[in-house]
């Protein structure tokens, strides 16, 4: 067989933000002109009937933990990705400079999902939750970080730091963040900041960040403060950061998301720029995390459109990792494709604070293709 012809679906191309009724043809791991495919004889292609389905690019999960067996919170990347329509993932700082090479030669080398990395500024990485990572400025191994970014520019896409009260003291948090931003400026990458249970004032933190830097777990609800003020309004410094181009990642996780804070912020217009899962061993297909499609479905019930939700898990992260081609269905691009059905049904959501919500719809993955190879197919599909 030469390849595949996906017919009958409703196609959404994130690169153009456009919907169309058209066939998608795949040959040699690439998307090709469907008319050429049809003219060459349908018998040479496996036909995938996509009637009633949404066809789009493979999802990009911008925050995962896939260092399986290398860290306590690492999970199986292929098992987490392909049944969820994910073909590319960015590991959210599982490794620092000391462990990155081992990750490349073990978990990454044996994974079929495409894995890019944020490098944690703390050399030890997120090996365990039993003790903090030592993210203070004095522990930065700048020379090794620089060497790794020079050696692996195609894979290292961001510097990660975690400014939680249980990880770093308030006196060290500002200095650490400023030093991280300074190093990222030198390396030519962005910074990704974890803010759950913040160790410093969030508005001051946001003011230090540059356009293109990312605050993850933006809807967290732990500790002394959140993005909302005492009246429930989104804080002025958060709006100013957005105006300057600082990006907000919903990054659900298990302990890093509060339903009520998210609902209030979105009602005021503070929607996420990125929607990622933060999937890990403790939230692997379990509530309150479950999977990226389940998280995306939640934002449909928060009032975001299907296009907006899909963009947050395709073209938005694709721009950040410098791979806009991975969010395109044009001929000649990599055949990373996800097929979904949007089912109407009641779906339960909860968070670790005890808040609950019932959704009305859910994106259900039917098929996932990476580089023209079928990596997952629902049992009753095809």
N, C-alpha and C positions, 0 to 999 in steps of 0.2 A: 504493500500500500504506500502511496506517495505521501499521504498526510490526512488532514481532517477538514471537513466542511461543516461549520456550525450554522444551522439554518433556523429561520422562524422566530428568532429571539428579538427582544427589544434592546438595542445596543446603546450603551453609554460610553463615550470616549472622554475620559477626564481631561485629556490634553486640549480638547476643543470645547469642553462643557456641552457637547451636543448629543442628542438622542437621534437614533435612526432605526429604520427597519431595513436591515441588510444582512447578508451572509458574511461570515468570517471564515477565511480560508487559511490553513496552516500547512506549511511545507518546509522541511529542512530546519525546523526549529524557529522559523520566522513567520510572520503574518504576510500573506501574499495576496495578489489581486484575485478576488473571488470569481470574476468573470473568466479569467484565464483558467482557473481551476475547473469551472463548469464546462468550458469548451474542450478541455482535454479528456473529458469523460468521467462521469460521476463514479464509475466502478473503480477508479484508481484511488478514491478517497473514502475514508470512513465518515459517514454522515452522522452528525450529532444533532438530534432534533431538539431545538431550544424553545419550542412554542410555550408561551406563558412564562418565560424566564427572562431575567435581566442578565445581559452579557456585558462584562466590563473587563478591565485589566486586573491582573492579580493584585490583591491588596498588599500594601506596604505597612507592616506593623512597626511603628517608629520607636517603640520601647518594649523590649522583651528581655528575658533572662534565659539564655539557651546554653550556658556552659554546663551541660548535663554531666553530673558526677564530679565536676570540677569545683562547683560551689554548692552550698546547701540548698539554695533556692533555684538552682538551674533545672530546667525541664527539657524533655526531648523536643527539639526544634521541629523536626519533620512531623511528629505526631501532633504538635500544637498548631502547625502552619497549614498543611495541605487540606485537612478536613475543614479548615476555616476559610479557605479561599485565599490564603496568604502565600505569596511566592518570594517575598523579600522581607527581611526583618533587620532591625537595628538593635543590637544588644545594648542595653542601657547601663553600661559601666560595670558589668560583672567582673571585668578584669582591669587591674592597673598595669603599670609597666612591668612588674615582676612576673605576672602570669600570662600576659598576652600571647607570647610565643607558644606556650603550651596549649592554649585555647586553639590557636591556628592549626596546630599539628594533631589535635585530638578532635574535640567536638566540631569545630568548623570543617575540618578535613573530611569527616565522615557524615556530614549533613548534606542533603540535597537542596534544602531551602537556601536561598542566597542570604548570607549573614554578613552585615556590616557592623561596625563597632563604634560606640562612644568609649573612649578610654578614661577610666576613673583617674583623677589626679592623685589619689592615694595609691601607692605602689601595690599594696596587698590586695586590692580589689574587694569585692563583696563576698568574701569566702564564707562568712558566717554572721549571724545576727547576735552572737553571744558577746561580741566585743566590737567597738567602733573601728572605723577604717583609718584613723589618723589622717585627717584631711587638712591639718594645720599647715600653713605655708612652709614652716621649717622642715617638713618631711617631704616636700616635693622633690622628685628626682628629675629635674628639668632636662639634664643631658640625655637620659634614657628616653624620656618622652619625645624629645626632639628627634632622636635617632629613629624611633619607631615610626613617627609621622613621615620622616624622609623615606624610610624603607617601604612603608605600606600605605602610600597616599590613596590608593584605590579602595582601601578598606576602612581606614580610620577617618571618621567623618565629624567627630565632635569630642570636646573635653567635657567630662561629667563631674559634677560635685554634688554632695548631699549635705545640706545645711539644716539638719534636724537637731533639736535640742539634746537628744540622746547620743548624738554623734560628735558634735563639736560645740565648744563653749561660745557664749555670746561674744566674748572679748576677741576670740580668734576668727569668728565667722566672717566679718567684714574683710579683714586682712586676707583671708583665704580666698574669698570671692574675687577681690580686686586682683590678686596674684594670678588666679585662674583666667580671668578675662585678659590680663596682660600677656600671659603665655599663649592663649588662643589667638590673640591679635598677631603675635609673631608667627604662629603656625598656619594662619590663614583659615581657621575653622571657627565654628560657633561654640557656644557654651550651653550646656544643658544643666539646669539647677533643680534638684529635688527639694521641695519646700514643706513636706509634711512635718507638722509639729515644729514650726520654724524657730531657729536659734536667734534670729535677728528680725527687726522690723521689715515687713514685706514690702512696704513702699520704698524704704531705703535700698533694699535688695534690688528691686525692679529698676531703680534709678541708676544703678551701677551697670546694668546690662545694656548691650548694644542692639541695634536692629539685627534681626536674624538669630539672636540668642533666644533660648527657649526656657520657659518656666514650666516644669512638669508637675503633675498632680495639682493643677490650678484650683480644683474644687475640693481640696482636702478640708477636713473639719476638726483637726486635732490641735491641741496646744493652746498657746496664749492668744493666737489671732488667726484669722482667715482673710480671704480677699474681700469680705464684707465688713462694714463698720458696725458699730453697736446698734444702728437703726436698721440694719439689713441691706444697706446700699453698698454697691461696689465702690471700693475706696478710690479716691481721686488719683493717687499714685499709680494704681493699676490701670486706670483709663489712660493716664499720661504715657505709661510704658507702651500700651497698645498703639497709641498715636505715633510713637517713635519707631515702631516696627518690632518691638519685642513680641515673641510668639508664645501662645499658651497651648499646652498639650494637656488634654483631659486625663490621659494616662491613668486608667481606672485602678488597677491593682486590687489588693484585698483590703488594705488599711488606709488607702490614699484617696478615698472618694467619699463624699457626703451627698446623698440625694437632695436634701433640702437646700444646701448651699448651691448646688448645681442648678436646681430649678429656679431659685431666686436670681442667680446671676444671669441665666439665659433669658428670663423674663425681662431683664433690664438691657438685653442685647449683647451680653458678654458670652458669645458662643466660642467654642474652642477653635483654634487654628488647625490643630491636629487632634485626631482621636486615635489613641493607641491603647494597647491592652495592659502593658506591664505584666504580662503573663509569667508565672513562675510556678515552682513546685507546689506551693500551698494553694494556688488558685487555678490549677490546671483542670479546666472544664467543671469547676465548682463555683457556686455562688460565694461571695458577691462579684466575682470576676467572670468566670466561665470561659469566654472566648471573644475575639474581636467582632465577629458578626453579631453576637448577642449584645455587645456594648454599642455597636453602631445602631442597632434597632432601638435601643433606649433613647437615643437622641432624636429619632423619628417621632417618638411619643412626647419628647420635649418641645416639638414644633419645628425642628429643622427639616428642610426638604430632603428628598432622597439624593438629589444632586449634591447638595451641601455635605451630606453625610459621607457619600462616596468620595468626594473630593478630599475630605480630611484624612482619608486612609489610602489615597492614591497620589494625586498630583501635588498636594501640599508637602508630604514627606519626600516625594520624588525630587522636588526642587531643592530641598534641604540637603539631600545626599548627592546632588549633582547628576541625577539620572532621570531626567524628564522623559527619556525614551521608555522607561518602564511604566509610564502612565499614559501610553499612547497605543491606539489600535490601528495606526497607519501601516500600510504595506512597508515591509522592510524592517519593522521593529521586532524585538524579541517577543515570541509567542507565549507570554505570560498572561493567562486568561482565567477569569473566574466566572462561573455561572451560578446565579442565585434564583430562588423563588421568594417572593415577598408574600408570606402567609399571614392571613388574618386570624389571630388567636390570642387568648390571654396569656401573658408572659409575666412571671413574678420577678421583681427586682428588690434587692435589699442592700443595706450597707452595714458596716460594723458598729454603727451608732444605734442601730435598731430601727431606722427608718425603712419603710416599705412602700412599694408602688407597683401597680399592675399595668403592664403595657398591653397594647392592642394588636401588635404586628411584629413579625420577626423575619429577618433575612436568613434564609436557610441555604447553605451551600449545596449545590448539586454536583459540580465538577470543578476541579482545579487542574490547570495545565501549566507546566513550567518549561520554557524553551521547547514547546511543541510536544512535550511528553505528558500524558495523563498521569497525574500523581494521586488523584483522589476522584472517586465517583460514588455518589449516593446509590444505595443498592437498588432503588427502583427507577433510576435514571439511565438513559441509553438502553 
